[in-house]
Amino acid sequence: MPRPGKQAPPPLRVDTVRVVLAGTALWVVALVVLLLLGDRVDRVWTWTCVAGIVLAGVGLGVMRLQGQLGRRD
């Protein structure tokens, strides 16, 4: 006979825009550090930071299309 399972906790309410912007800020900081280091680092890391920033912009665009930007629940 199966035991009754625990009820799932309610989902967390997270401001996803703030999370994406914080992550983008970290990518920008990493890019600035890499640009200051110049030729001492591999250019793959620089392009990784650029890709992170661009993908965050794409993500914010998708969030705008879904109506998540500017909405305060």
N, CA, C and O atoms as a GROMACS GRO file, in nm:
protein
  292
    1MET      N    1   0.083  -0.117   0.000
    1MET     CA    2   0.000   0.000   0.000
    1MET      C    3   0.089   0.126   0.000
    1MET      O    4   0.170   0.143   0.091
    2PRO      N    5   0.075   0.211  -0.100
    2PRO     CA    6   0.162   0.330  -0.107
    2PRO      C    7   0.128   0.433   0.001
    2PRO      O    8   0.012   0.455   0.036
    3ARG      N    9   0.233   0.493   0.051
    3ARG     CA   10   0.215   0.597   0.152
    3ARG      C   11   0.178   0.729   0.084
    3ARG      O   12   0.222   0.756  -0.028
    4PRO      N   13   0.099   0.811   0.152
    4PRO     CA   14   0.070   0.942   0.093
    4PRO      C   15   0.197   1.028   0.090
    4PRO      O   16   0.269   1.037   0.190
    5GLY      N   17   0.224   1.090  -0.025
    5GLY     CA   18   0.344   1.170  -0.040
    5GLY      C   19   0.326   1.310   0.018
    5GLY      O   20   0.215   1.355   0.045
    6LYS      N   21   0.437   1.375   0.036
    6LYS     CA   22   0.433   1.512   0.085
    6LYS      C   23   0.385   1.604  -0.026
    6LYS      O   24   0.412   1.579  -0.144
    7GLN      N   25   0.316   1.708   0.012
    7GLN     CA   26   0.272   1.804  -0.088
    7GLN      C   27   0.391   1.889  -0.132
    7GLN      O   28   0.479   1.922  -0.053
    8ALA      N   29   0.390   1.922  -0.259
    8ALA     CA   30   0.497   2.004  -0.314
    8ALA      C   31   0.486   2.146  -0.258
    8ALA      O   32   0.376   2.198  -0.240
    9PRO      N   33   0.600   2.209  -0.231
    9PRO     CA   34   0.594   2.346  -0.182
    9PRO      C   35   0.548   2.440  -0.294
    9PRO      O   36   0.562   2.407  -0.412
   10PRO      N   37   0.492   2.555  -0.259
   10PRO     CA   38   0.449   2.648  -0.363
   10PRO      C   39   0.570   2.702  -0.439
   10PRO      O   40   0.679   2.712  -0.383
   11PRO      N   41   0.552   2.737  -0.565
   11PRO     CA   42   0.665   2.787  -0.644
   11PRO      C   43   0.713   2.923  -0.590
   11PRO      O   44   0.634   3.003  -0.540
   12LEU      N   45   0.843   2.945  -0.603
   12LEU     CA   46   0.900   3.072  -0.560
   12LEU      C   47   0.866   3.182  -0.661
   12LEU      O   48   0.862   3.158  -0.781
   13ARG      N   49   0.842   3.298  -0.610
   13ARG     CA   50   0.818   3.413  -0.697
   13ARG      C   51   0.951   3.484  -0.715
   13ARG      O   52   1.005   3.541  -0.620
   14VAL      N   53   1.003   3.481  -0.837
   14VAL     CA   54   1.134   3.537  -0.867
   14VAL      C   55   1.119   3.642  -0.975
   14VAL      O   56   1.048   3.622  -1.073
   15ASP      N   57   1.187   3.754  -0.956
   15ASP     CA   58   1.189   3.858  -1.057
   15ASP      C   59   1.295   3.819  -1.161
   15ASP      O   60   1.413   3.849  -1.144
   16THR      N   61   1.252   3.752  -1.267
   16THR     CA   62   1.346   3.697  -1.365
   16THR      C   63   1.423   3.806  -1.438
   16THR      O   64   1.538   3.784  -1.477
   17VAL      N   65   1.363   3.922  -1.456
   17VAL     CA   66   1.434   4.030  -1.524
   17VAL      C   67   1.555   4.072  -1.441
   17VAL      O   68   1.663   4.094  -1.495
   18ARG      N   69   1.536   4.082  -1.311
   18ARG     CA   70   1.647   4.120  -1.224
   18ARG      C   71   1.757   4.015  -1.226
   18ARG      O   72   1.875   4.048  -1.221
   19VAL      N   73   1.719   3.889  -1.233
   19VAL     CA   74   1.818   3.781  -1.237
   19VAL      C   75   1.898   3.789  -1.367
   19VAL      O   76   2.021   3.775  -1.366
   20VAL      N   77   1.830   3.811  -1.480
   20VAL     CA   78   1.899   3.820  -1.609
   20VAL      C   79   1.991   3.942  -1.611
   20VAL      O   80   2.103   3.934  -1.662
   21LEU      N   81   1.946   4.055  -1.558
   21LEU     CA   82   2.029   4.175  -1.556
   21LEU      C   83   2.152   4.158  -1.466
   21LEU      O   84   2.260   4.208  -1.498
   22ALA      N   85   2.136   4.088  -1.355
   22ALA     CA   86   2.251   4.061  -1.268
   22ALA      C   87   2.352   3.971  -1.338
   22ALA      O   88   2.473   3.995  -1.329
   23GLY      N   89   2.304   3.869  -1.406
   23GLY     CA   90   2.394   3.782  -1.482
   23GLY      C   91   2.464   3.855  -1.594
   23GLY      O   92   2.582   3.832  -1.619
   24THR      N   93   2.393   3.944  -1.661
   24THR     CA   94   2.453   4.023  -1.768
   24THR      C   95   2.560   4.115  -1.713
   24THR      O   96   2.665   4.134  -1.775
   25ALA      N   97   2.535   4.174  -1.596
   25ALA     CA   98   2.635   4.260  -1.533
   25ALA      C   99   2.763   4.181  -1.503
   25ALA      O  100   2.873   4.233  -1.518
   26LEU      N  101   2.747   4.056  -1.460
   26LEU     CA  102   2.865   3.973  -1.435
   26LEU      C  103   2.942   3.944  -1.563
   26LEU      O  104   3.065   3.944  -1.563
   27TRP      N  105   2.870   3.919  -1.672
   27TRP     CA  106   2.937   3.898  -1.801
   27TRP      C  107   3.012   4.024  -1.845
   27TRP      O  108   3.122   4.015  -1.898
   28VAL      N  109   2.952   4.140  -1.822
   28VAL     CA  110   3.017   4.266  -1.861
   28VAL      C  111   3.144   4.288  -1.778
   28VAL      O  112   3.247   4.330  -1.832
   29VAL      N  113   3.137   4.260  -1.648
   29VAL     CA  114   3.256   4.274  -1.564
   29VAL      C  115   3.366   4.179  -1.611
   29VAL      O  116   3.482   4.218  -1.619
   30ALA      N  117   3.329   4.057  -1.641
   30ALA     CA  118   3.428   3.961  -1.690
   30ALA      C  119   3.489   4.007  -1.822
   30ALA      O  120   3.609   3.991  -1.844
   31LEU      N  121   3.408   4.065  -1.910
   31LEU     CA  122   3.458   4.114  -2.038
   31LEU      C  123   3.556   4.229  -2.017
   31LEU      O  124   3.660   4.234  -2.083
   32VAL      N  125   3.524   4.321  -1.928
   32VAL     CA  126   3.615   4.433  -1.901
   32VAL      C  127   3.748   4.383  -1.847
   32VAL      O  128   3.855   4.430  -1.887
   33VAL      N  129   3.742   4.287  -1.755
   33VAL     CA  130   3.866   4.230  -1.700
   33VAL      C  131   3.948   4.166  -1.810
   33VAL      O  132   4.070   4.184  -1.816
   34LEU      N  133   3.884   4.090  -1.897
   34LEU     CA  134   3.956   4.024  -2.005
   34LEU      C  135   4.016   4.124  -2.103
   34LEU      O  136   4.126   4.105  -2.153
   35LEU      N  137   3.942   4.232  -2.130
   35LEU     CA  138   3.995   4.334  -2.220
   35LEU      C  139   4.114   4.407  -2.157
   35LEU      O  140   4.207   4.446  -2.227
   36LEU      N  141   4.112   4.424  -2.026
   36LEU     CA  142   4.225   4.486  -1.957
   36LEU      C  143   4.348   4.396  -1.957
   36LEU      O  144   4.462   4.443  -1.961
   37LEU      N  145   4.325   4.266  -1.953
   37LEU     CA  146   4.437   4.172  -1.955
   37LEU      C  147   4.502   4.163  -2.093
   37LEU      O  148   4.618   4.125  -2.104
   38GLY      N  149   4.429   4.198  -2.194
   38GLY     CA  150   4.486   4.204  -2.330
   38GLY      C  151   4.522   4.068  -2.386
   38GLY      O  152   4.441   3.975  -2.384
   39ASP      N  153   4.644   4.058  -2.436
   39ASP     CA  154   4.689   3.937  -2.505
   39ASP      C  155   4.734   3.827  -2.410
   39ASP      O  156   4.781   3.722  -2.455
   40ARG      N  157   4.721   3.848  -2.280
   40ARG     CA  158   4.762   3.745  -2.184
   40ARG      C  159   4.658   3.635  -2.170
   40ARG      O  160   4.685   3.533  -2.106
   41VAL      N  161   4.540   3.653  -2.229
   41VAL     CA  162   4.436   3.551  -2.221
   41VAL      C  163   4.393   3.511  -2.362
   41VAL      O  164   4.412   3.585  -2.458
   42ASP      N  165   4.336   3.393  -2.370
   42ASP     CA  166   4.288   3.343  -2.499
   42ASP      C  167   4.163   3.420  -2.540
   42ASP      O  168   4.078   3.451  -2.457
   43ARG      N  169   4.151   3.450  -2.667
   43ARG     CA  170   4.038   3.527  -2.718
   43ARG      C  171   3.906   3.451  -2.709
   43ARG      O  172   3.799   3.512  -2.721
   44VAL      N  173   3.911   3.321  -2.688
   44VAL     CA  174   3.788   3.242  -2.673
   44VAL      C  175   3.709   3.292  -2.553
   44VAL      O  176   3.586   3.297  -2.558
   45TRP      N  177   3.779   3.330  -2.445
   45TRP     CA  178   3.711   3.378  -2.325
   45TRP      C  179   3.643   3.511  -2.351
   45TRP      O  180   3.534   3.537  -2.300
   46THR      N  181   3.707   3.596  -2.430
   46THR     CA  182   3.646   3.724  -2.465
   46THR      C  183   3.517   3.703  -2.543
   46THR      O  184   3.415   3.765  -2.514
   47TRP      N  185   3.522   3.614  -2.641
   47TRP     CA  186   3.403   3.588  -2.721
   47TRP      C  187   3.295   3.515  -2.641
   47TRP      O  188   3.177   3.528  -2.671
   48THR      N  189   3.336   3.439  -2.540
   48THR     CA  190   3.238   3.376  -2.452
   48THR      C  191   3.160   3.482  -2.375
   48THR      O  192   3.038   3.472  -2.360
   49CYS      N  193   3.231   3.583  -2.326
   49CYS     CA  194   3.163   3.692  -2.255
   49CYS      C  195   3.069   3.768  -2.349
   49CYS      O  196   2.957   3.803  -2.311
   50VAL      N  197   3.115   3.794  -2.470
   50VAL     CA  198   3.030   3.863  -2.568
   50VAL      C  199   2.905   3.781  -2.597
   50VAL      O  200   2.795   3.836  -2.605
   51ALA      N  201   2.922   3.650  -2.613
   51ALA     CA  202   2.806   3.564  -2.638
   51ALA      C  203   2.710   3.564  -2.520
   51ALA      O  204   2.589   3.564  -2.540
   52GLY      N  205   2.762   3.565  -2.398
   52GLY     CA  206   2.676   3.571  -2.280
   52GLY      C  207   2.594   3.699  -2.276
   52GLY      O  208   2.477   3.698  -2.240
   53ILE      N  209   2.656   3.811  -2.312
   53ILE     CA  210   2.587   3.939  -2.313
   53ILE      C  211   2.480   3.942  -2.423
   53ILE      O  212   2.368   3.988  -2.400
   54VAL      N  213   2.515   3.892  -2.541
   54VAL     CA  214   2.419   3.891  -2.652
   54VAL      C  215   2.302   3.799  -2.622
   54VAL      O  216   2.187   3.835  -2.649
   55LEU      N  217   2.329   3.682  -2.568
   55LEU     CA  218   2.220   3.589  -2.536
   55LEU      C  219   2.130   3.643  -2.426
   55LEU      O  220   2.010   3.617  -2.426
   56ALA      N  221   2.185   3.718  -2.333
   56ALA     CA  222   2.102   3.782  -2.232
   56ALA      C  223   2.010   3.885  -2.296
   56ALA      O  224   1.894   3.899  -2.258
   57GLY      N  225   2.062   3.958  -2.395
   57GLY     CA  226   1.978   4.053  -2.468
   57GLY      C  227   1.867   3.984  -2.543
   57GLY      O  228   1.753   4.031  -2.545
   58VAL      N  229   1.899   3.870  -2.603
   58VAL     CA  230   1.796   3.792  -2.672
   58VAL      C  231   1.692   3.743  -2.572
   58VAL      O  232   1.572   3.746  -2.599
   59GLY      N  233   1.738   3.698  -2.456
   59GLY     CA  234   1.647   3.651  -2.352
   59GLY      C  235   1.554   3.763  -2.303
   59GLY      O  236   1.436   3.740  -2.281
   60LEU      N  237   1.608   3.883  -2.287
   60LEU     CA  238   1.524   3.996  -2.246
   60LEU      C  239   1.422   4.029  -2.356
   60LEU      O  240   1.309   4.068  -2.326
   61GLY      N  241   1.463   4.014  -2.482
   61GLY     CA  242   1.368   4.036  -2.592
   61GLY      C  243   1.255   3.936  -2.590
   61GLY      O  244   1.139   3.971  -2.614
   62VAL      N  245   1.288   3.811  -2.564
   62VAL     CA  246   1.184   3.707  -2.555
   62VAL      C  247   1.092   3.735  -2.436
   62VAL      O  248   0.971   3.717  -2.446
   63MET      N  249   1.150   3.778  -2.326
   63MET     CA  250   1.069   3.809  -2.208
   63MET      C  251   0.975   3.927  -2.238
   63MET      O  252   0.862   3.930  -2.189
   64ARG      N  253   1.021   4.022  -2.316
   64ARG     CA  254   0.935   4.134  -2.354
   64ARG      C  255   0.819   4.085  -2.441
   64ARG      O  256   0.705   4.128  -2.423
   65LEU      N  257   0.848   3.995  -2.535
   65LEU     CA  258   0.743   3.941  -2.620
   65LEU      C  259   0.640   3.861  -2.540
   65LEU      O  260   0.521   3.859  -2.573
   66GLN      N  261   0.686   3.795  -2.436
   66GLN     CA  262   0.596   3.717  -2.352
   66GLN      C  263   0.521   3.804  -2.251
   66GLN      O  264   0.431   3.756  -2.181
   67GLY      N  265   0.557   3.930  -2.244
   67GLY     CA  266   0.488   4.019  -2.152
   67GLY      C  267   0.540   4.018  -2.011
   67GLY      O  268   0.470   4.062  -1.920
   68GLN      N  269   0.662   3.967  -1.990
   68GLN     CA  270   0.716   3.960  -1.854
   68GLN      C  271   0.783   4.091  -1.813
   68GLN      O  272   0.798   4.116  -1.694
   69LEU      N  273   0.824   4.173  -1.909
   69LEU     CA  274   0.888   4.300  -1.875
   69LEU      C  275   0.784   4.405  -1.842
   69LEU      O  276   0.682   4.417  -1.910
   70GLY      N  277   0.810   4.479  -1.738
   70GLY     CA  278   0.719   4.586  -1.700
   70GLY      C  279   0.598   4.542  -1.622
   70GLY      O  280   0.518   4.626  -1.582
   71ARG      N  281   0.584   4.412  -1.599
   71ARG     CA  282   0.470   4.359  -1.524
   71ARG      C  283   0.511   4.341  -1.378
   71ARG      O  284   0.612   4.277  -1.350
   72ARG      N  285   0.434   4.395  -1.289
   72ARG     CA  286   0.461   4.381  -1.145
   72ARG      C  287   0.343   4.310  -1.080
   72ARG      O  288   0.233   4.364  -1.070
   73ASP      N  289   0.369   4.187  -1.038
   73ASP     CA  290   0.263   4.108  -0.972
   73ASP      C  291   0.273   4.122  -0.822
   73ASP      O  292   0.193   4.064  -0.749
   0.00000   0.00000   0.00000
